[in-house]
C-alpha cells in the first residue's frame, strides 16, 4: 500500500483521539479537548527545538541559534493566539462539562514540566504528581538529570571568549538556575562591548518573556472563566497560577537596572 497524506500523518489516530465525557456531549467540550491536544503537540515541538538549540549553542553556531530561537518564539505566539479561541467559551459553557474533568488538570502536563526542567526551573518534588504515570516519571527523571538550556548558554559565552567562574561551569545541573552576581557583571560587559553575543542574550530574553506572556494570558483566561474558584485537580486555581510568573533566566533580567 502506497504512502498517503492520511497514513503519513496518521490522521485516523489523531482524528479519533477526541472523546468528550459529558452527556450529549456538551458542544464546547470538543473545543476544549482539541485546544489542549494541540497545546501538547506544540509543547512536543518546543522541546524538540530546545534540545536542538542547546546543541547549537554548544557548537557556537550563532546563525542557526538565532534562527531556532525565532522559530520557538513564533510557536509561542501561536500558543498565545490559541487562548483567544478558548476565550470564545463563556463561563457557563465551560461549567456545562467542567465536572467531567474530575481530577484532570493542565497542572498535570508532564511535557510542560519537561520544558520547565529544560529551561532550568527544576524541582524534584514535581515528580510526586506523576506517581501513577511511569512514562511521565521516566521522562521527567531524564530531563531532571540533563544539563539545561542555560548551561548550554554558559558554554556559548565561554566559546565567545568570556571567562566564567568554575562554580557556574561545573554546577549541579539538577539544581534550579539561580541568579549569579558574578555572571551579571560579565553580562553587563557583553551588553556594552560584545554586540555579537548580545544578540543571543536578547533573543533568550524574548524567549523568557514569550513564556511569561503565555502564562499571563493563560492566567487571565482562567480568571475570566472560573474567577477565584479552585482549579481542577485540586489546585488553588488563579492564586497558584500567579506564583508561576517568574523568569527562567533571572540574570538577564537583573542587569537591566545596571546598563
C-alpha positions as CSV (number, residue, x, y, z in Angstrom):
1,X,0.0,0.0,0.0
2,X,1.5,3.3,-1.0
3,X,2.0,6.2,1.4
4,X,-0.8,8.7,1.5
5,X,-1.3,12.1,3.2
6,X,-3.6,10.4,5.7
7,X,-1.2,7.5,6.5
8,X,1.9,9.7,6.7
9,X,0.2,11.9,9.3
10,X,-1.6,9.0,11.0
11,X,-4.8,11.0,10.7
12,X,-7.0,8.1,11.7
13,X,-5.4,8.0,15.1
14,X,-5.3,11.8,15.5
15,X,-8.9,12.5,14.4
16,X,-10.3,9.7,16.6
17,X,-8.5,10.8,19.8
18,X,-11.2,13.2,20.9
19,X,-13.6,11.6,23.4
20,X,-16.0,14.1,25.2
21,X,-17.2,12.7,28.5
22,X,-20.2,14.9,29.1
23,X,-23.8,13.8,28.3
24,X,-24.9,14.8,24.9
25,X,-22.0,15.6,24.7
26,X,-21.9,19.3,25.6
27,X,-21.0,21.3,22.4
28,X,-17.9,23.1,23.8
29,X,-16.1,20.1,25.3
30,X,-14.8,19.2,21.8
31,X,-13.2,22.6,21.5
32,X,-11.7,22.3,25.0
33,X,-10.2,18.8,24.1
34,X,-8.8,19.9,20.7
35,X,-7.2,23.1,22.0
36,X,-5.3,21.2,24.8
37,X,-4.3,18.4,22.5
38,X,-2.8,21.0,20.1
39,X,-1.0,22.6,23.1
40,X,0.6,19.3,23.8
41,X,1.7,18.9,20.2
42,X,3.3,22.4,20.3
43,X,5.0,21.5,23.7
44,X,6.5,18.5,21.9
45,X,7.8,20.7,19.2
46,X,9.2,23.3,21.5
47,X,11.0,20.6,23.5
48,X,12.4,19.3,20.1
49,X,13.6,22.8,19.2
50,X,15.0,23.5,22.7
51,X,17.2,20.3,22.6
52,X,18.4,21.4,19.1
53,X,19.0,24.9,20.4
54,X,21.2,23.6,23.2
55,X,23.3,21.7,20.7
56,X,23.7,24.8,18.5
57,X,24.8,26.9,21.5
58,X,27.4,24.4,22.5
59,X,28.6,24.3,18.9
60,X,28.8,28.1,18.9
61,X,26.6,28.2,15.8
62,X,25.1,31.7,16.2
63,X,23.3,31.8,12.8
64,X,21.3,28.7,13.4
65,X,20.9,29.5,17.1
66,X,19.1,32.8,16.3
67,X,17.1,31.0,13.6
68,X,15.9,28.3,16.0
69,X,15.1,30.9,18.7
70,X,13.0,32.8,16.2
71,X,11.1,29.6,15.4
72,X,10.4,28.9,19.1
73,X,9.2,32.5,19.6
74,X,6.8,32.2,16.7
75,X,5.4,29.0,18.2
76,X,4.9,30.8,21.5
77,X,2.9,33.5,19.7
78,X,0.7,30.7,18.3
79,X,0.2,29.4,21.8
80,X,-0.9,32.8,23.0
81,X,-3.3,33.0,19.9
82,X,-5.0,29.8,20.9
83,X,-6.1,31.4,24.2
84,X,-8.2,33.8,22.0
85,X,-10.0,30.8,20.8
86,X,-10.6,29.4,24.3
87,X,-11.9,32.8,25.4
88,X,-14.8,32.4,23.0
89,X,-16.1,29.9,25.5
90,X,-18.3,31.6,28.2
91,X,-18.1,30.6,31.9
92,X,-21.4,28.8,31.7
93,X,-20.3,26.9,28.6
94,X,-17.2,25.7,30.4
95,X,-19.2,24.8,33.5
96,X,-21.5,22.6,31.4
97,X,-18.8,20.0,31.3
98,X,-16.2,21.0,33.9
99,X,-17.3,18.4,36.4
100,X,-16.5,15.7,33.8
101,X,-12.8,16.7,34.1
102,X,-12.8,15.2,37.6
103,X,-9.1,15.3,38.8
104,X,-7.7,16.1,35.4
105,X,-5.8,19.4,35.2
106,X,-3.4,21.2,32.9
107,X,-1.2,21.3,36.0
108,X,-0.5,17.6,35.2
109,X,1.0,18.3,31.7
110,X,4.3,16.5,32.0
111,X,5.6,17.9,28.8
112,X,5.3,21.5,30.2
113,X,7.1,20.3,33.3
114,X,9.8,18.9,31.0
115,X,10.1,22.3,29.3
116,X,10.5,23.9,32.7
117,X,13.3,21.5,33.6
118,X,14.9,22.0,30.2
119,X,15.0,25.8,30.8
120,X,16.4,25.4,34.3
121,X,13.4,25.5,36.6
122,X,14.0,22.2,38.4
123,X,12.2,20.9,41.4
124,X,12.3,17.2,42.3
125,X,9.0,17.5,44.2
126,X,7.2,17.8,40.9
127,X,7.7,14.1,40.2
128,X,5.4,13.3,43.1
129,X,2.4,14.4,41.0
130,X,3.0,11.7,38.4
131,X,3.3,8.6,40.7
132,X,0.7,6.8,38.7
133,X,2.2,7.6,35.3
134,X,5.5,5.7,34.8
135,X,6.0,7.3,31.3
136,X,5.9,10.8,32.8
137,X,8.2,9.9,35.7
138,X,10.8,8.4,33.3
139,X,10.7,11.4,31.0
140,X,10.9,13.9,33.9
141,X,13.8,11.9,35.6
142,X,15.7,12.1,32.3
143,X,15.2,15.8,32.0
144,X,16.0,16.4,35.6
145,X,19.4,14.8,35.2
146,X,20.3,16.6,32.0
147,X,22.1,20.0,31.6
148,X,19.7,22.8,30.9
149,X,19.5,25.4,28.0
150,X,21.1,27.8,30.4
151,X,24.1,25.5,30.8
152,X,24.4,25.5,27.0
153,X,24.2,29.3,27.0
154,X,27.1,29.4,29.6
155,X,29.2,27.2,27.3
156,X,28.3,29.6,24.4
157,X,29.7,32.5,26.5
158,X,32.9,30.7,27.1
159,X,33.3,29.8,23.4
160,X,33.0,33.5,22.7
161,X,35.9,34.5,24.9
162,X,34.2,35.2,28.2
163,X,35.7,33.7,31.3
164,X,33.1,32.3,33.8
165,X,33.5,31.2,37.4
166,X,34.1,27.4,37.8
167,X,31.0,27.2,40.1
168,X,28.9,28.1,37.1
169,X,30.6,25.9,34.6
170,X,30.6,22.9,36.9
171,X,27.3,23.5,38.8
172,X,24.9,20.7,39.8
173,X,22.6,20.6,36.8
174,X,19.8,19.1,38.9
175,X,19.6,22.3,40.8
176,X,17.4,25.2,39.6
177,X,19.1,28.1,37.9
178,X,19.8,30.8,40.4
179,X,21.0,34.4,40.0
180,X,24.8,35.0,40.0
181,X,26.2,38.4,40.7
182,X,29.5,37.4,39.1
183,X,27.7,36.3,35.9
184,X,25.7,39.5,35.9
185,X,28.9,41.6,35.7
186,X,30.0,39.5,32.7
187,X,26.7,40.0,31.0
188,X,26.9,43.8,31.6
189,X,30.3,43.8,29.8
190,X,28.8,41.8,26.9
191,X,25.9,44.3,26.6
192,X,28.4,47.1,26.4
193,X,31.3,45.6,24.4
194,X,30.2,42.4,22.6
195,X,27.2,43.1,20.2
196,X,27.5,39.7,18.5
197,X,26.9,37.8,21.8
198,X,24.4,40.4,22.8
199,X,22.1,39.3,20.0
200,X,21.8,35.8,21.6
201,X,21.3,37.3,25.0
202,X,18.4,39.4,23.8
203,X,16.7,36.5,22.0
204,X,16.8,34.5,25.2
205,X,15.1,37.4,27.0
206,X,12.5,37.3,24.2
207,X,12.1,33.5,24.9
208,X,11.7,34.1,28.6
209,X,9.2,37.0,28.0
210,X,7.3,34.9,25.5
211,X,6.8,32.1,28.0
212,X,5.7,34.6,30.7
213,X,3.3,36.2,28.2
214,X,1.7,32.8,27.5
215,X,1.4,32.1,31.3
216,X,-0.1,35.5,31.9
217,X,-2.7,35.2,29.2
218,X,-3.5,31.7,30.5
219,X,-4.0,33.1,34.0
220,X,-6.3,35.8,32.7
221,X,-8.3,33.3,30.7
222,X,-8.7,31.1,33.8
223,X,-9.7,34.1,35.9
224,X,-12.2,35.2,33.2
225,X,-13.7,31.7,33.1
226,X,-13.8,30.5,36.7
227,X,-12.9,33.6,38.8
228,X,-11.4,32.6,42.2
229,X,-12.8,29.1,42.2
230,X,-10.4,26.2,42.9
231,X,-8.8,24.8,39.8
232,X,-9.5,21.3,38.5
233,X,-7.2,18.6,40.0
234,X,-7.3,20.3,43.4
235,X,-5.0,23.3,42.7
236,X,-5.8,26.7,44.2
237,X,-6.6,28.0,40.7
238,X,-5.7,31.6,39.8
239,X,-3.9,32.2,43.1
240,X,-1.4,29.4,42.3
241,X,-1.0,30.4,38.7
242,X,0.1,34.0,39.6
243,X,3.0,32.5,41.6
244,X,4.4,31.0,38.3
245,X,5.1,34.4,36.7
246,X,8.8,34.2,37.3
247,X,11.7,34.5,34.8
248,X,13.6,31.4,33.8
249,X,16.8,33.4,33.2
250,X,17.0,35.8,36.2
251,X,20.5,37.1,35.4
252,X,19.4,38.5,32.0
253,X,16.7,40.5,33.8
254,X,18.7,41.6,36.8
255,X,21.2,43.5,34.7
256,X,18.6,45.9,33.2
257,X,18.9,48.3,36.1
258,X,22.7,48.4,35.7
259,X,23.1,49.2,32.0
